[in-house]
Amino acid sequence: MKEPDKRQYKRLYRIASFTQPDKEYIVGEKLDGKWTCTCPAYIYRRGRKYTLPSGQGVCKHIYAVAMNPSEYTPYWDKDREEYEELMKYAVNYIKEDLLDARIESMMKAKAVAEIEPEDIPLFEEDYARLNIPIKKGKDVGIEL
């Protein structure tokens, strides 16, 4: 079964066939509010047996999901994906703020205690962000 182009959908669901439980269909709610299904009834007859409140003729799989959305969990949800992208951005933003605060605090300590910049403890991603070569193994006196 071909995976639908997710850019065209709000949500996608995997629904077992009601007559052959070993078969699975993909029901999708498109961005324009229309529904689609990969079952033969919808593909070949456009599933005119059931009608949604919007007037769209659909198959029983679409009808089941559209009329009882709380009973089905989408395997892909555009809103959820956008939320997760925002959370990744927020986490990276917080990490950068923490790094900046840690460097600032260590630089203040350096001014007071004459700490060399190499003595500032950084994480590997900090080294990459600041373009500092990472010393490993014998370079830092550790036998690997």
C-alpha atoms as one frame of an Amber mdcrd trajectory, in Angstrom:
protein
   0.000   0.000   0.000   1.451   3.355  -1.060   1.945   5.925   1.682  -0.023
   9.152   1.024   1.800  12.477   0.628   1.609  13.817   4.186   1.867  17.427
   3.028  -1.758  17.166   1.796  -3.236  15.818   5.051  -4.176  16.947   8.556
  -4.277  13.392   9.922  -3.745   9.825   8.736  -5.182   6.687  10.327  -4.549
   2.964   9.794  -7.866   1.106   9.918  -8.326  -2.657   9.812 -10.805  -3.947
   7.254 -14.151  -4.717   8.880 -14.568  -7.912   6.809 -10.922  -9.062   6.518
  -9.076  -8.065   9.719  -5.691  -9.013   8.209  -6.076  -6.149   5.687  -5.399
  -2.559   6.601  -6.452   0.684   4.921  -5.250   4.244   5.325  -7.923   6.843
   6.024  -6.855  10.460   5.705  -8.356  13.841   6.444  -7.022  16.315   3.881
  -6.168  19.944   4.581  -9.298  21.058   2.704 -11.531  18.921   4.981 -12.171
  16.130   2.433 -11.541  12.508   3.394  -9.821   9.692   1.482  -9.381   5.953
   1.987  -7.264   3.287   0.308 -10.046   0.660   0.367 -11.461  -0.613  -2.955
 -14.964   0.702  -2.149 -13.665   4.252  -1.892 -11.173   4.044  -4.765 -13.471
   2.456  -7.362 -16.941   3.587  -6.266 -15.898   6.669  -4.322 -17.660   5.113
  -1.342 -21.055   6.649  -1.854 -22.753   4.309   0.630 -22.322   6.713   3.579
 -22.568  10.501   3.682 -20.785  12.850   6.068 -22.493  15.990   7.403 -20.377
  17.938   4.868 -22.185  16.028   2.083 -19.146  14.026   1.000 -19.949  10.435
   0.015 -17.557   8.084   1.820 -16.817   4.446   2.603 -17.510   2.831   5.973
 -13.879   3.266   7.109 -13.977   7.036   6.624 -17.440   7.211   8.140 -16.271
   5.316  11.251 -13.289   7.628  11.812 -15.010  10.900  10.895 -18.071  10.245
  13.061 -16.121   8.836  16.059 -12.680  10.491  15.994 -12.037   9.896  19.709
 -12.116   6.127  19.122  -9.227   6.244  16.612  -5.660   7.416  17.049  -3.950
   8.906  13.997  -0.557   7.462  13.146   0.352  10.870  11.708  -1.014  14.220
  12.821   0.115  17.511  11.248  -0.683  19.502  14.398   1.298  17.048  16.538
   4.263  17.147  14.149   4.274  20.961  14.168   4.097  20.921  17.992   7.066
  18.524  18.180   9.071  20.747  15.797   8.331  23.761  18.015   9.405  21.794
  21.093  12.722  20.820  19.425  13.305  24.489  18.631  12.433  25.502  22.194
  14.796  22.893  23.678  17.667  24.039  21.423  16.947  27.668  22.303  17.038
  26.851  26.027  20.292  24.869  25.574  21.894  27.874  23.844  20.755  30.211
  26.634  22.181  27.830  29.246  25.448  27.556  27.326  25.724  31.335  27.036
  25.042  31.707  30.766  27.589  28.988  31.642  30.278  30.584  29.447  29.534
  34.036  30.838  29.730  32.740  34.394  32.982  30.882  33.711  34.483  33.931
  31.998  33.650  36.003  35.098  35.283  33.297  37.214  38.293  33.379  34.862
  38.687  37.111  35.439  38.644  36.541  39.190  40.599  33.277  39.424  42.712
  33.554  36.240  41.197  30.398  34.725  42.439  29.619  31.236  39.728  29.311
  28.521  40.737  25.644  28.047  39.705  24.991  31.653  36.067  25.890  30.983
  34.045  22.633  30.977  32.027  22.370  27.780  29.874  19.712  26.175  30.802
  18.339  22.747  28.084  20.392  21.036  29.473  23.513  22.744  32.869  22.900
  21.169  31.249  22.553  17.731  29.193  25.729  18.203  32.248  27.727  19.290
  34.506  26.216  16.590  36.955  24.815  19.159  38.785  21.618  18.156  37.984
  18.730  20.501  41.005  17.150  22.165  40.651  13.433  22.817  42.737  10.606
  24.189  46.464  11.367  24.646  45.919  15.039  23.720  44.304  15.572  27.128
  46.418  13.100  29.042  43.884  10.253  29.030  44.893   6.807  27.849  42.184
   5.183  25.727
